[in-house]
Amino acid sequence: MSEKSGIPVSTLSKIEHDRLTLTYDKLQSLAQRLGLRLSELFAETGDEPVQAVTARRSLSDISRSVRVETPNYDYYYLCTELRRKRMVPLLTKIRARSVEQFGELVHHSGEEFLYVLSGKVVVQTEFYDPVTLGPGEALYIDSSMGHAYLAAEGCDEAEVLAVMSSADEDLMESLLEIHDVQKGAKTIAKSTSGARPRGVKRGR
């Protein structure tokens, strides 16, 4: 290294033991002599194994989907035989027409893409004004932001294709838990003459 960089061995030793630092000019000169970009001098070593290509594939349609019914939506989860996947595709039929009917906005990890297949959808989000989407229109949002999808006025039911994505490999299980919370919230609300239960934070 001393021969390649032109830096004395004693100086390199001090640098390695954090007893000496190099100026920007010296670092830039060192990178040039070693044939590296300056950023590569500070890059972490690639100790993590390269993820193998799994060649996973799944053919799916609505007849082979897993259907989950909630008061606001009917979900059709696609490609469910693939476990621990980072994206969850699903067809959704939207019935709720107001925020009051929908209940608490939904929050979950990751991001999601929404593409309207039929009908009109009003997208309510925590930090933006509502937006109405028609067939062929799409939206991409941060899923941790509170959100709700509603059927627009004059639309009995809208159908959308949604893709949820997250680093959480158990994303689908997390989404199913949200459905269970929502069902429980609706049941409690009915038993208390329509009062919204306290403590129910999430649910569709």
Secondary structure, DSSP 4 states (H G I P E B T S, - for coil): -HHHH---HHHHHHHHTTS----HHHHHHHHHHHT--HHHHTPPP--SPPPPP--------GGGSEEEE-SSEEEEE-STTS-S-SEEEEEEEE---SHHHH-SPB--SSEEEEEEEES-EEEEESSS--EEE-TT-EEEEETTS-EEEEEPTT-S-EEEEEEEE-S-TTHHHHHHHHHHHHHHHHHHHHHTTTPPPTT-----
